[in-house]
Structures are given as structure tokens and as C-alpha cells.
Amino acid sequence: MRGAHRLYESCGFTERPPYDGSEIPADLQHLWRFYELRLRGEP
């Protein structure tokens, strides 16, 4: 998965905390990486 993480990061995605409403159980979220991509004009 390191290659996939690098790909997302090279495309401008940044790691973020789990989002509200995630279907991943809270006790397993530490095993996952959550990413987001800010679009132009977003705060």
C-alpha cells in the first residue's frame, strides 16, 4: 500500500482524521489512512 499512499500524496491528497459517518468501526480506524483533496476555492 505504500505505493498507493505515495500516488495519492503526489496527486495532492493529504492525510486527515477519520471523517464523521465513516463505516470503519472506531476500534479499527487506527489501521486505516483517510485522505482528502481540497479543491480550489475551498477553505
N, C-alpha and C positions, 0 to 999 in steps of 0.2 A: 504494500500500500504506500510505501514511501514515494514511489514514482507518481502515484495518483495525487498525493499531497503536494508534491513539487509542481505538478501540472496545474492544479487549482491555484496555487500561490503564484505561479508565473503568469496566470491569466488575471491576476488582481484580486482574487478571493482572499479574505482574511479570516483567521480562526476567531470564533466567537463562543460565548457560553451557550449552553442548550437553550433553544427557543421555547417560549410558552406553548404548551399543547403538543410537545414532542411525543411521539408514540413510543419512544425508547424509555423503558422503565427507569426511574430515578436512580436505582441502585446499580444500573449498568451504564449510565451516561458517562462515567469516567473512562470507559473503554472506547468511546466514540469521539470523533472530531466533528465539530459543527463549523461550517463555513458560511460566509455571506459575501455578497458582491454589492458594493454601494454603487448605485447608478449616478451619473452626472446630475447635479442639481439637488441630490438628497443631502440632508444634513449629516 
